[in-house]
Amino acid sequence: MITNETTSTTTDPSELVDERLVRWYFLAACTFLGVSMLGGLLMAFQLVHWNPLNGIELLAPGRWRMVHTNAVAYGFLANAFLGALHWAVPRLTLHQVASRALSYFIFFAWQAIVLLTAAGIIFGPSLQTSQWVAAAASKYHLAMSLGAQGLEWGETPFWIDPVALLGLALVAYNFMVPIARAKPPLYVTMWYFMAAFVWTFLTYAMGNLMPEYHVAGTSAGAVGGLFIHDLVGLFVTPLGWGLMYYFVPIMLKKPIWSHGLSLVGFWGLAFFYPLNGIHHFLYTPIPMFLQYGAVIATVAVELVVTTVIVNFFGTLWGNGRAVVTNLPVRWFYTGMIFYFLTCLQCAMQVTLTFQKLIHFTDWVVGHAHLVMFGVFSMWLFGIMTYLFPRLLGRNWYSHALLEWHYWLSALGVLVMATDLILAGLFQGYFWASLQPWDVSLVGSYPFWVTRVFAGLAMFLGFLCFVYNLWMTYRGVRSPAAEATPASATWLG
């Protein structure tokens, strides 16, 4: 099946898409990614005692670790996905979004939500130390809610949560209207998008409200585990795969290999992924039947992911040179390989036998970086590499900088993930041998140093992309670009 963009000759796609808004979303995403990466580097420097900002309370690595994760999820990924949705949905449905005015309202409101979340995380603990705020908070029973909430990935202050949920509902309405107006049958990309709009709202509400106000103890832990994983599996994953089903056929100029396999991947994700979350809490007081169910569901997800990977490599079959000659396609398929490795690693790490070794170690941190940066960020960088020349109306300033961005990002995250996975194994063996805690810290130090330089490589690649984008925006053409006027084909 081919998307409407490649088959329709009756509607001009440029009339459907607000390219300025797409550009703004991508620029906001890049801004928050830069902030997030700086926060991650600050935490990495802290672990190896290289932190140049020691003693500055508002720049404490503990606070910026939360900014690091929240800025990635809600600042970078959400903004970039919204930009890509504003490009893809109107072209697929041949209808504009419900309201362009609403789109701009959502844009500015979402940036405010992300900024206020960061402010709550950074300034909240400081505000609580002042006497008048502490007195007021005590009076109104808000002492713990001025700053971050005590839930991983759900640190957004309580006063942000209703606003964020309203924003998610408006996003769903704005895109569901053109999808409802589209002529059936709907392409599989739309299936993923519609599911994501529903799942994201429910997942955010579950994770940010239930453990904080409605459930406690092991029940709160179970819900928190579901939220942590469903944020990836029911928000990021359906949007990411949906966009791959849209962009890959267009870039390769051929239909997806198997529509049937695409449906297997969708329904497998819908059935198995929501059950995964408790695998983060194995060997806890959470009932064992839930833990066993999470293990089985996680292994099943690897089989589902395999069908999706087979489908996309079947699409690439006979056109493998595109990975070399087309940079966005290279970003896409590198992310797919990392996704397969991530799910394979996850299927191993959730077994009870393996958990005895890697529980609470840096193995999990490496796993998280491999999926969030190695998969979804790679896909979004590929989309931006493809779309920015079209949004700005000019070719990239430097193809060499684009290559540097790709290689520094791909190799950097590969080194970081491998390094942290190995660190987790060593830490597990140190702890299992019952040696003093300090021994594991000394053994971890070389791995943490390696993580710093891998992170710096990834950040340098991002700076190459930002500089390239700035020069492209200014309309500057490099000598190399002047010598290769047919460069547009290199970007699809």
N, C-alpha and C positions, 0 to 999 in steps of 0.2 A: 504494500500500500504506500502511495506517495502522498506527501502532505499537500494541502490546498495551495501552498505557495508555488509549487512547481506545476500545478495543473490549471490554475485559474488564469484566464486572460481577460476577464470582464471587470476586475476591480484592481485599481492601482494601490499596491500595498503602502506606498508613501502617504496616501490620504488616510490610512487607517491608524498608523503608528505615530505617536508623538515622540519624535526622535530626540528632541531636547530633553524631555523627561527621562528617557532611557539613559541619555548621557549623564544627567544629574545623578541618577541612581548609581551608575558605575563609579562616578567620581566620589560620591559619598562612601561607597563601599571601599574604595582604595584608601580613602582617608582613615577610616576606622581600622582597616587592616594594618596600616602603618602604626597606629596607636597600639593595637593589639600586639604586634610583633615587638615593639619597644617594651611593653609590659612583660612579655615572655622572656626577652633578653635580660631584663632586670632581675627576674626570678632566677634565671640561669646563672647570672653573675653572683647572686647571693649564695648559691650553693657551693661555689668554689672560692668564696671569700674575696671576690673581685668587685664587689658592689661599690661604685664611686659615690653613692648617695646615702651612705649609712648615717643614721641620726636624723634624717628628714622624715617626720612622721607621715606626711601626706604622700610621700613617695615610697612608703614601706612596701617591700615585695609581696607581703601577704595580701595587701589590698589590691595591688596591681595584678596579682595572679587572677583574682576574680574579674578585674577589668579585662584581662587578657582573654579569658574564656567567653565572657559576655559580649565583648566587642567583636569576636569572631562570629559567634552565633547570630546575634541580632544586628550588629553593625555592618559586618562584611557580607556574610552569607545572605541574610535577609534582604539587604539593599541590592546586592547583585542579582539575586533571584527575582526580585520585583522588577528590576530593570529588564531582565531577560523576558519575564512574563509580558511586560508591556510591548516587547518586540514580537513575541511568538504568538500570543493568544489572538490579537486582531488579525494576524496573517493566516492563522489556521481556521478561524471562524468566519473571516471576511466581514467582521463587524467590529466597530470600535468598542472600547470599554464603556461601561454604563455611563460614566461621567468623567470627562477630563478634569473638571473642576475638583471633583472628589479625588482624582488621582493626585493632583497637586497638594490638596489638603493632607492626604495620607502621607505624601513624601515629607512635608515639613513636620507633621505630627510624629512620624516615626523617628526622624532625627532627634526631635525633642525627647522622645521616650528613651532612646539610646543614651543621650547625653545626661538626662536626669538619673538614669540607672547608674551610670558611672559616677555621677556626683554623690548619689546615695551611698555607693560603695566606698568612695574615697573619703567623703566628709562626714558620713553618718556616725562612725565611731567617735570622731573628734567632737561633733556636736553634742553627743551624749555625755561628754565629760564636763560640759559647762553646767553650772548650778541651775540657771534658770530653765534651760532646756530639760535637764534631768527632772526638775520639779514639775514642769508642765507634762513631761512624758509620764511621770509617775501618776499624776493626777488623772490623766486620761488613759492610763494603762497602755501606753505606746512605747515603753522604754526600749523594747527590742526591735521596734519597727521603723525607727528613724533612718537606720542604715540598711545594710544587706540582711536578707533572711538567711537562716542557718540551713540552707539546702544547696547541695552542689548543683550547679547550672541553674538553680532557681534563686539566686541571690538578689534578684530585683526587689527593691523595697515595696512594702505592701501597698503604698499609695500609687505605685506605677502599674500594678497588675490589672486593675479594672480598665485603665486607659489602654493598656496593651491589648487586652481582650477586645475592646471596642474597635481598635485599629485592625485586628485580625478579622473581625466580622465585616468591617467595611471593605477590606481587601477581597474577601470571599465574594461579597455582593458585586463589587466592581468587575470582577472577572467572570463570575457565574452568569451574569446577564448575557454577554456575547456568546458564551458557550451554550446557553439555553436557546439562543436564536440560531445557532449553527444547524445546518442540514445534516441529518444522520446519513451514514454511520459516523460516529466520532472516532477519529484517529486515536491510537493508544496513548499518545502524549496527553490528550484531554482526560483520559481516565486517571492518569497519575496526578494531573493538576487538580481535578475535582476532589480526589481523595485527600490530597495535601491540604486543601482549604478547610475541609472538615476536621481532619486528624490534628492539624496544628492547633486549631482553636481548642479542641478537647484536651489535647496533651498539655498545653500551656495552663489551662484552667486546673487540670488534675494536679500537675506538679507544683504550682505556685499557691494553690488554695487548700487542697486537702491535707497535706502533711502539716501545714501551718495552723489550721483552724479546726479540722474535723476528725482527724485520726491521730493516734499516738502509738508509741512503742514499735513493735515489729510491724504492725500494719502501716505505720508511717514509713518505715524502711522499705517495705514492699512497694508502696506507691512511689516513693522516691526513686527506687531502682527502675520501675517502669518509666518514670518521667525521664530519667537520664538517658535511657536507651531509645525511648520513643521520640525524643527530641531529634535524634539522628535518623531513626528509621521511619518516622511518620511525618517529619517536616522536611528534613534535608534530602533524604533519599528519594522520595517520589518526585520532588521538584528536579533533582539532579538527573535522575534517569529519564524523566519526561522530556527534559531539554535535550538529552542525548538522542532520544528517539526523534526529536525534531531536527537537530542540527546535523547529525551524522549523515542521514540520507541526502540532505541538501548538499553537504560538502562533497560527498562521494558521487552525487548525481545518479543515485540508484535507490530503489526501494529497500526497506528493511528486509532482511533475508527471510524471516518467518513471522508472519502476523500471529500464528498460533503460539509460538514460543513467547512472543511479547505478552500475550494474555496469561500464559503460565507464570511468567515473572511477576506480573501485576498481582494476580490472585494469591500467589505464594507469599508475596510481601504482605498482602493484606491479612492473610491467615496466620502466618508464623511470627512476623516481627513483633506484634504487640505483646507476645508472651516471653520475649527475650530478657526483659530488664532485670529480673531477679537474679540472673547469673552474675551480677555485680555483688551479690550478697550471699554467696555460697558459704557454708559453715557458720551461718548465723541462726538465731532462734526462729527465723521464718520457717513455716512448716515445710518439711522435706518434699512433700508432693509438689509444691510450687517450685522448689529448687530443681527437682528432677524434670518437671515440665519445661522450665527455662533451658535446661541443658539440651533436651531433645529438640526444642524449637530452634535453638541456635544452630545446631548441626543441620537441621532441615533448611535453614536460611542459606547455608553454604550451597546446598544442592539447588535451591532456587536461583541463587546468584550465578551458578554455573550455567544454567539455561540462558540467562541474559547475556553472559559473556560469549557463549557459543553463538547466540543470535547476532551479536555485533561483529564478531570475527567472521561469521558467515557472510555478513554484509561486506566486509573488507576483502573477502576472498576474490582473487583475481585483480585486485587493485592495491596490493600491499605497498607499492612504491609511494602511495599517498602519505604514509607515515613519515617518509623522508622528505618528500617534496611539498607537503602541505602542513604548515606548522600548527594551525588549530586542530587538525586531525591528530597530530602527534600528541598534543596536550590531552585530547579526549582519550586516546587509546592507552596512553601512559597511566592516566587516572583509572581506567578500567582494569589494567593489570594490577595496580595497587589495590583496587577494590577486591579483586579475587584473593590476593594475598592477605588482605585485612580480614576477610571473612573466613579464610582457611585458618589463619592464626586464631581467630575468635572461636572457631569450632574446637580447636585444641585446648585453648586456655580455659574454657568453661567446664571441661571434665573435672570431676571431683579429685581425681588423682593428680592432674596437673595443677589444680588450684592450691594443693598443699605446698607447692614450690613457689608459685609466682604471686600469691595473694599479697596485696598491699605493696608490691614492688614496682620498680620503674618499667617493668614489662607493660603494664597497663598504660602508662604515660606514652610509651613508644607507640602502642596500638592506637591511642587516641590521635596522636599527631599524624600517623600514617593515613587514617581515614579522613580527618578533617582537612588537612593540608594536601596530603598525597592524592586524595581522590577529588573531593568537591572543590577545593581551591584550584586544583589543576584544571578541572572542567570549566570553572568560571573564568580562569585566565585564558583558556582557549576561546571561549565565547567572546571575551573582551578583545582578544587579539583579532578575531574575525570581524567584530562589529565596529570597533572604534574608527577604522578608516571610512566605513560607511556613514557613521554618525558625524564625523568631522569633514567628510567630503574630500579627503586627501590620503595619499599613501603614508605608511609609517615613515618616520624620519630615518630610522636605521634598522635594517634587518639584523645586523650583527648584535645590536642590543637586545633584540627579541630572542635571538639564539642564546645570548648570555643569560637572559632571564629564565629561559626554559631549563638550561643545563644546571645553573646554580640552584634553581628551585627543585628540580627532579633529583639531582645527586645529593643536595643538601638534606632533603626530607628522607631520602633513602638511608643516608649515613646516620641521621638522627634516630630514625626508627630502629635501625639495626643496632645502633649503639645502646639505646635504652632497653631494647629487648634482651640484649646480652647482659646489661647491667642488672636487669630483673632476675635473670638466672643466677648470676653470682650472688646477688643479695639473698635470694631464696636459699642457696646452699650455705651461706654464712649463718643465716638465722637457724636453719635446720641443724647445723653443727653445734648450736648452743654456745657459740663464742660470744664474748662481750660485744655490745652494740657498737662500740667504737671501731671494732674490726671491720664491720660492714661499711661504715662511713669511709674508712681509709681505702677499702677495696672499691668503693663506688667513685672515688674522686677522679681517677683517670677517665671514667665514662662521662662524668659530668663536665669535665674539661672539653672532651670531644663534642659533647652536646652544644657547648657554647660556640665552638667554631662552625659546627653544622648550622646552627641558628644564624650566625653572622653571614654565612654563605647565602642562606635563604633570604635574609634581609637585604644583602647586596643585590641579589637578583631582583628583588622588588624595587629597589632604588633604580636599577637599570630600566625597569618598565616605566616607573614614574617619570624619569628624565626623558625617556623616549616619547612618552605621551605628551609631555610639556613642549618638547621641540616640534612634535607633530601638530599640536594645537596652534603653535605660533606660525606654522606654515614653512618652517625651515626644511630644506632638502639637503641631505648629506651628499658628498661626492659619489659614494657608492650607489645611492638611490638614483642619481642622475645617470649612472652608467647602466642601470638595469630597469628600463622603463616598463618592462613586462612583469613587474614584481607583484601585481595584483593576483596573478594566477598562483603565486607561491602562498598566498593567504586564502585561497579558495574563492 
